[in-house]
Amino acid sequence: MCALKMRILLMPSYLGEDCKEPLVFPLGLAYIASMIDGHELMGWDPNLEQDAMNKLKKVLESFNPDIVCVSFRNVDSVFSDRPRSYYDPFAVMVKRIKEILPSCKIVVGGAGFSIFPKEIMKRLPEIDYGIVSEGELSFPSLLKNFNHPERVKNLVMRKYGKVILTERSEFVEFDNIPPPKREVFDIEKYANHPFSVGIQSSRGCMFRCIYCLHRFLMGCTYRLRSPQKVVDEIENLVYNYNIKTFYFVNPVFNVPPDHARAICREIRKRRLEIKWEACFRPDYLNMNFMKEAIHAGCQLFDFSPDGASNEAMRVLGKDMSVNDVEKTINWASKIEEAKVAYEFIYDLPYANKSHIFGLMRLFPKIMSRCNRKLRYLTLTKMRVYPHTPLYKLALEHGKIDAHTDLLYPFYYQSRSSRNPCNFVPYLLRGSSIIFSALTKRFHF
């Protein structure tokens, strides 16, 4: 099999018919496609289809792939007020693929799979192989080693009736791999969905937020893509596909600051008329940088301070202060074109009293000072994932045990249902009613 030219279908996981999540271009699969030579590739996104399950059958029978590579990116939705698991529609689609084409190999990767690789492989015997973390090197290696899969790094496979993980490899040199082969997918369809196309300017994260998986998935040091290559990708999408809205998929865009500013300057240098959004760290920003990003097309500064008191920040591992957040509120109120969003967490392992008072003080300030410049303001609980400090805390505090099924949404709750933190969304919702005419949406 591995010596022949193969037909490979690349597809993101199906999120379900009634999914309300914004459409996301499958960037990870496009990067993998750029590393594959000598095989016939087809990209298909079931989330673009009205009747995905019926269309799946037609796609499989028409293309007749030897391999179906599925990216399971999101385990569930991000908001704790309306938890929704994406595992079930993913599992249904995997089973359907094997039912339609029993002889094809199913290879699964993506962030969601990488969090729960062995659990998913055990539950879904239809999956032949899984890839943990980055797949740019592992998937091409698998194509050459189907007869000896144990040689492939980062691979989850079955051996002697057990699910095993092969040796982990080093992370890829991000600046050295080719640009993503987006044209494998019907990219024009994404033009009708603003900000659905992602750009990645770095991988890795040095911060230690207690709930976050980025360090586990992508490493704790930054692997930067040159500003010229980043803007080359943007320029290609603008001129060849008429796509002019983007979002940066990095966990934080403005770290390191010099790298982010160089990207902004390169965009302006090429006079690209584009709009983009990104997540920013308040403590790595200043007013001049904010203006520079706006002049380069930034439409949204998405901040995730999470904590509303310095004590809460320490508990969350944020390594910043409330003063850093207040500076961004002040800058946004003064910069005419600025658009901001703020994301907070409630119900922490510790420091809930100071955190509640902080939320009650900050929310009205954000809404009144930012006014119509505030795109959204969210308040959620922390999702518990393995491989995080929060997971260890949840074990220590008896919230979970070794047998708790975390594949489905599970949120940290500090004490009982009578915990005063549980009333915070209702108190703040009352404040939001006063300012609802000034803002677009809230998530409480």
C-alpha positions in Angstrom: 0.0 0.0 0.0 2.7 2.5 1.0 4.6 2.0 -2.3 1.7 3.1 -4.4 0.2 6.5 -5.2 -2.8 6.8 -2.8 -5.9 8.8 -2.7 -6.1 10.7 0.6 -9.2 12.5 1.8 -8.5 15.3 4.4 -11.5 16.4 6.5 -12.2 18.3 9.7 -14.4 16.7 12.3 -18.1 17.2 11.8 -19.6 19.4 14.6 -23.3 18.4 14.1 -26.3 19.8 12.3 -27.4 22.2 14.9 -23.9 23.5 15.8 -23.8 27.3 16.3 -20.0 27.6 16.4 -18.4 30.0 13.8 -17.0 28.2 10.7 -13.3 27.5 11.0 -11.0 26.8 8.0 -9.1 23.5 8.6 -5.6 25.1 8.8 -3.9 22.1 10.4 -4.9 19.8 7.6 -3.8 22.4 5.1 -0.3 22.3 6.7 -0.2 18.6 6.5 -1.3 18.7 2.9 1.7 20.9 2.1 4.0 18.1 3.3 2.6 15.3 1.2 4.1 14.6 -2.3 3.2 11.9 -4.8 -0.3 11.3 -3.7 -3.8 12.5 -4.8 -5.3 14.8 -2.2 -8.9 16.0 -1.7 -10.1 18.3 1.1 -13.7 18.3 2.2 -15.3 20.1 5.1 -18.6 18.6 6.3 -19.4 21.7 8.2 -20.0 23.6 5.0 -22.7 21.2 4.0 -26.5 21.3 4.6 -26.8 17.5 4.7 -23.4 16.4 5.7 -24.0 12.7 6.4 -25.6 12.1 3.0 -23.0 14.2 1.2 -20.3 12.1 3.0 -21.4 9.0 1.3 -21.3 10.6 -2.1 -17.8 12.1 -1.5 -16.4 8.7 -0.3 -18.0 6.7 -3.2 -16.9 9.3 -5.8 -13.3 9.8 -4.6 -12.9 6.3 -3.1 -9.9 7.2 -0.8 -7.4 4.8 0.5 -6.9 6.9 3.6 -9.3 9.3 5.3 -7.5 11.8 7.6 -9.8 13.4 10.1 -8.9 16.3 12.3 -10.7 16.3 15.7 -9.9 19.9 16.7 -12.5 20.8 19.3 -13.7 18.4 22.0 -16.6 20.7 23.0 -17.9 24.2 22.9 -16.0 26.9 24.9 -18.9 28.4 26.9 -19.9 26.7 30.2 -23.4 28.1 30.1 -24.3 26.0 27.0 -21.9 23.0 27.1 -21.9 20.9 24.0 -19.8 17.9 23.2 -18.4 17.4 19.7 -17.3 13.9 20.4 -20.6 12.3 19.5 -20.9 13.7 15.9 -17.3 13.0 15.4 -17.7 9.4 16.5 -20.8 9.0 14.3 -18.9 10.2 11.2 -15.9 7.9 11.9 -18.2 4.9 12.1 -20.0 6.0 9.0 -16.8 6.2 7.0 -15.8 2.7 8.0 -19.2 1.4 7.2 -19.2 2.9 3.7 -15.5 2.0 2.9 -14.4 -0.8 5.2 -11.0 -1.2 3.5 -9.9 2.4 3.9 -7.5 3.5 6.6 -8.8 6.1 9.1 -6.1 8.3 10.6 -7.2 10.9 13.3 -5.3 13.8 14.6 -6.0 17.4 15.9 -5.9 19.1 19.3 -9.0 17.3 20.6 -7.7 13.9 19.7 -4.3 14.7 21.1 -5.8 15.4 24.6 -7.5 12.0 24.7 -5.7 9.8 22.2 -5.8 6.4 24.0 -9.4 7.0 25.3 -10.7 7.8 21.8 -8.8 4.9 20.2 -10.3 2.5 22.8 -13.8 3.8 22.2 -13.6 3.8 18.4 -12.0 0.6 17.0 -12.8 2.0 13.5 -9.8 4.3 13.8 -6.7 2.7 12.5 -4.1 5.2 13.6 -3.9 8.4 15.6 -1.4 11.2 15.6 -0.6 13.2 18.7 0.3 16.9 18.5 1.8 18.1 15.2 1.3 15.9 12.2 3.4 17.6 9.5 6.2 15.0 10.0 4.3 12.1 11.4 1.7 11.7 8.8 4.1 11.7 5.8 6.2 9.2 7.8 3.1 7.0 8.3 2.5 7.0 4.5 5.9 5.5 4.0 5.7 3.1 6.9 2.3 1.4 6.9 4.1 -2.0 7.1 6.2 -0.8 10.1 4.0 1.8 11.9 6.1 1.4 15.1 8.8 3.5 13.3 6.5 6.5 13.1 6.8 9.0 16.0 3.8 10.6 17.7 1.7 7.7 16.5 -1.1 6.0 18.5 -1.6 2.4 17.3 -2.9 -1.0 18.4 -0.4 -3.7 19.2 -1.1 -7.1 20.9 -4.6 -6.0 21.8 -3.4 -2.7 23.5 -3.4 0.9 22.4 0.1 2.3 22.6 1.8 5.6 21.8 5.1 5.5 19.9 8.1 7.7 20.8 7.4 11.4 20.9 9.3 13.6 18.5 10.6 17.1 18.8 8.3 19.9 17.6 8.7 21.0 14.0 10.8 24.0 13.0 7.8 26.1 12.2 9.6 28.6 9.9 11.0 25.8 7.8 7.9 24.0 6.7 6.0 25.1 3.5 3.0 27.4 3.7 -0.3 25.6 4.2 -1.8 24.1 1.0 -5.2 25.8 1.5 -6.2 25.2 -2.1 -6.8 21.5 -1.3 -10.1 22.7 0.2 -12.8 24.7 -1.6 -11.4 27.9 -0.1 -13.8 30.3 -1.9 -16.7 29.0 0.2 -15.0 30.4 3.3 -15.0 33.9 1.8 -18.7 34.1 2.7 -17.9 33.6 6.4 -15.9 36.6 7.8 -12.9 35.8 9.9 -13.2 32.0 9.2 -9.7 31.7 7.7 -6.9 31.5 10.3 -3.3 32.6 10.0 -0.6 31.2 12.3 2.4 33.4 13.1 3.9 31.3 15.9 3.5 28.0 17.8 4.1 27.4 21.5 3.2 29.4 24.6 5.4 30.4 27.5 2.5 31.2 29.9 1.2 28.9 32.6 -2.5 29.4 32.8 -3.7 26.6 35.0 -6.5 25.4 32.7 -4.7 25.7 29.4 -3.4 23.0 27.1 -1.2 25.0 24.7 2.1 24.1 26.5 1.2 20.4 26.3 0.1 20.5 22.7 2.6 23.0 21.2 5.5 23.4 23.7 6.5 26.1 26.1 8.9 28.0 23.8 7.9 30.1 20.8 8.6 28.9 17.3 8.2 31.9 15.2 7.3 32.2 11.5 9.0 35.0 9.8 6.8 38.1 9.3 7.5 38.0 5.6 6.2 34.5 5.3 3.2 35.3 7.4 2.2 38.2 5.2 3.0 36.2 2.1 0.2 33.8 3.1 -2.1 36.7 3.7 -1.2 38.4 0.4 -1.8 35.1 -1.5 -5.3 34.8 0.1 -6.2 38.4 -0.7 -5.1 38.4 -4.4 -5.8 34.8 -5.4 -9.0 34.1 -3.4 -10.4 37.5 -2.5 -10.3 36.7 1.2 -9.7 39.8 3.2 -10.7 38.9 6.8 -8.6 36.7 9.0 -8.0 35.7 12.6 -4.6 34.8 14.1 -4.9 31.3 15.7 -2.0 31.8 18.1 -2.9 31.6 21.7 -1.5 35.1 22.0 -0.6 37.2 19.0 1.4 40.0 20.6 4.1 37.8 22.3 6.9 38.3 21.5 5.9 42.0 20.9 8.7 42.8 18.3 7.6 39.9 16.2 3.9 40.9 16.2 4.8 44.6 15.4 7.0 43.4 12.5 4.0 41.6 11.1 1.8 44.7 11.4 4.5 46.8 9.7 4.9 44.3 6.9 1.1 44.4 6.3 1.2 48.2 6.1 4.3 48.1 3.9 2.5 46.0 1.3 -0.6 48.2 1.6 -2.9 45.3 2.2 -6.5 46.3 2.8 -7.5 43.6 5.2 -9.3 43.1 8.5 -8.2 40.7 11.2 -8.7 39.7 14.8 -6.4 38.2 17.4 -6.0 37.4 21.1 -3.7 39.8 23.0 -2.0 39.8 26.4 -2.7 43.1 28.2 0.7 43.2 29.9 2.5 43.0 26.5 0.6 45.9 24.9 0.8 49.7 24.9 -1.2 52.4 23.3 1.2 52.9 20.4 1.2 49.2 19.6 -2.6 49.2 19.8 -2.7 52.0 17.2 -0.1 50.3 15.0 -2.2 47.1 15.0 -5.4 49.1 14.1 -3.6 50.8 11.2 -2.6 47.3 10.0 -6.2 46.2 10.0 -6.9 44.8 13.5 -10.6 44.8 14.1 -10.7 43.2 17.5 -8.4 43.0 20.6 -9.6 39.9 22.4 -8.3 39.9 26.0 -8.5 37.0 28.4 -7.4 38.3 31.7 -9.7 35.7 33.4 -9.1 37.1 36.9 -10.5 40.3 38.3 -8.2 40.6 41.3 -4.5 40.3 41.7 -5.0 37.3 44.0 -7.2 35.6 41.4 -4.6 36.3 38.7 -2.0 34.4 40.8 -4.4 31.5 41.4 -5.0 31.3 37.6 -1.3 31.5 36.8 -1.8 34.6 34.7 1.3 36.4 35.7 -0.3 39.8 35.2 -2.2 42.4 37.3 -5.6 44.0 37.2 -3.8 47.3 36.5 -2.7 45.8 33.1 -6.3 45.2 32.3 -7.4 48.6 33.4 -4.8 50.2 31.1 -6.4 48.5 28.1 -9.8 49.8 29.1 -8.4 53.3 29.2 -6.6 53.0 25.8 -9.8 51.5 24.2 -11.8 54.5 25.5 -9.3 56.9 23.9 -8.6 55.2 20.6 -11.4 55.9 18.1 -11.2 52.7 16.0 -10.5 50.3 18.8 -12.8 47.3 19.3 -12.2 45.1 22.3 -13.5 42.0 24.0 -12.9 40.6 27.5 -13.1 37.1 28.8 -13.3 36.2 32.5 -13.7 33.1 34.5 -15.7 32.6 37.7 -15.6 29.9 40.4 -11.9 29.5 41.1 -10.1 26.9 43.4 -9.1 29.8 45.7 -9.5 33.6 46.0 -13.2 33.7 45.1 -14.1 36.5 47.5 -11.6 39.0 46.1 -12.4 37.8 42.6 -16.2 38.4 43.0 -15.6 41.9 44.2 -13.2 42.5 41.3 -15.8 41.3 38.8 -18.4 43.6 40.3 -16.1 46.5 39.9 -14.6 45.7 36.5 -17.6 44.8 34.5 -19.5 48.1 34.9 -16.2 49.9 34.2 -15.6 48.0 31.0 -19.1 48.4 29.8 -19.3 52.1 30.5 -15.8 53.2 29.4 -15.6 51.0 26.3 -19.2 51.6 25.4 -19.9 50.7 21.7 -16.3 49.6 21.3 -17.0 46.5 23.4 -17.7 43.6 21.1 -18.4 41.1 23.8 -17.8 40.3 27.5 -17.9 36.7 28.6 -18.0 34.9 31.9 -17.4 31.1 32.0 -16.3 28.3 34.3 -13.0 26.4 33.7 -13.2 23.3 31.7 -11.1 20.5 33.3 -8.7 18.8 30.9 -5.9 16.3 31.6 -2.3 17.5 31.3 -3.1 20.8 33.1 -2.4 22.2 36.6 -6.2 22.5 37.0 -6.5 18.7 36.5 -4.1 18.1 39.4 -6.0 20.6 41.6 -9.3 18.9 40.7 -7.8 15.5 41.8 -6.5 17.0 45.0 -9.8 18.6 45.9 -11.8 15.5 45.2 -13.7 17.0 42.2 -12.6 14.2 40.0 -10.9 10.9 40.3 -8.9 8.7 37.9 -12.1 7.3 36.4 -13.9 10.6 35.7 -14.8 10.8 32.0 -13.4 14.1 30.9 -14.0 13.5 27.3 -17.4 15.1 27.9 -17.7 18.7 29.3 -16.7 18.9 33.0 -16.3 22.2 34.7 -14.5 23.0 37.9 -16.8 23.8 40.8 -15.1 25.0 44.0 -17.7 23.9 46.6 -21.4 23.1 46.6 -24.2 24.4 44.5 -24.7 27.0 47.2 -21.3 28.6 46.5 -21.8 32.3 46.1 -19.7 32.2 42.9 -22.7 30.5 41.2 -24.7 33.7 41.7 -22.1 36.0 40.0 -23.5 35.5 36.4 -27.0 36.6 37.6 -25.7 39.6 39.5 -23.6 40.7 36.5 -26.4 40.0 34.1 -28.4 42.6 36.0 -25.6 45.1 35.3 -25.5 44.1 31.7 -29.2 45.0 31.2 -28.4 48.6 32.0 -25.7 48.6 29.3 -27.2 46.2 26.8 -28.1 48.9 24.4 -24.5 49.9 24.2 -23.0 46.5 23.4 -23.5 43.7 20.9 -23.6 40.5 23.1 -22.8 39.0 26.4 -22.2 35.4 27.5 -23.1 34.8 31.1 
